């Protein structure tokens, strides 16, 4: 199958969103860890993360890459992601900041 790079990248991130949805649906921390590892690896290879912020950790509620944000006191959620997370993703895409490391807490 001969796909153009842009289409391949779009399909990759679509697959990542599907895995993120499954991880959320099943509450599977191992899938979230895998998403983080895969996402960091492809970003280090030069593939840009899509806009929106889903694949960076949230600096407000500590949601991990792939997880939706949650309401926290003082930061009501209006949509799927906190604005600070979207801003972090935009800065990461622009190369202004590195994507922060984020490890899931161990049970």
Secondary structure, 3 states (H helix, E strand, C coil): CCCCHHHHHHHHHHHHHHHHHHHHHHCCHHHHHHHHHHHHHHHHCCCCCCCCCCCCCCCCCCCCCCCCCCCECCECCCCCCCHHHHHHHHHHHCCCCCCCCCCCCCC
